[in-house]
Amino acid sequence: MGTKRIGRPTDAPKSTLTHFRMSDEDLKKLEFCAEQTGLSKSEIVRKGIDKVYQELKK
């Protein structure tokens, strides 16, 4: 039998899983940002990475 696909199809699959440590204060900031924007914590982190990346490319 074939492999079942779960979830919506995407052009940018997120198949890599990474773990990192953060302080309680950093976690509170991340949770606050997620609550205020309605975005997931992962999306907040991705946006932060993109923002720093764009600043460095200037």
C-alpha positions in Angstrom: 0.0 0.0 0.0 1.1 3.6 -0.6 2.0 6.1 2.0 -0.8 8.2 3.3 -0.3 12.0 3.3 -1.8 13.9 6.1 -2.4 17.7 6.0 -2.4 20.2 3.3 0.0 20.0 0.4 2.7 22.7 0.4 5.3 24.0 -1.9 7.7 24.5 1.0 7.5 21.3 3.2 9.0 21.7 6.7 10.5 18.3 7.2 13.5 19.2 9.3 13.0 19.2 13.1 15.4 21.1 15.3 15.6 21.6 19.0 17.2 24.5 21.0 17.3 25.7 24.5 15.9 29.1 25.6 15.4 30.9 28.9 12.1 31.1 30.6 12.1 34.8 29.7 12.7 34.1 26.0 9.9 31.5 26.0 7.5 34.0 27.6 8.4 36.6 24.9 7.8 33.9 22.2 4.5 32.9 23.6 3.4 36.6 23.9 4.3 37.2 20.2 2.4 34.1 19.2 -0.7 35.1 21.2 -0.7 38.7 19.9 -0.2 37.8 16.3 -2.2 34.6 16.1 0.8 32.9 14.5 2.4 29.7 15.7 5.6 29.8 17.7 7.4 28.1 14.7 6.2 30.9 12.4 7.4 33.6 14.8 10.8 32.0 14.9 10.9 31.7 11.1 10.0 35.4 10.8 12.7 36.3 13.2 15.3 34.3 11.3 14.2 35.9 8.0 14.4 39.4 9.6 18.0 38.9 10.8 18.9 37.3 7.4 17.5 40.3 5.5 19.4 42.7 7.7 22.7 40.9 7.2 22.3 40.8 3.4 22.1 44.6 3.2 
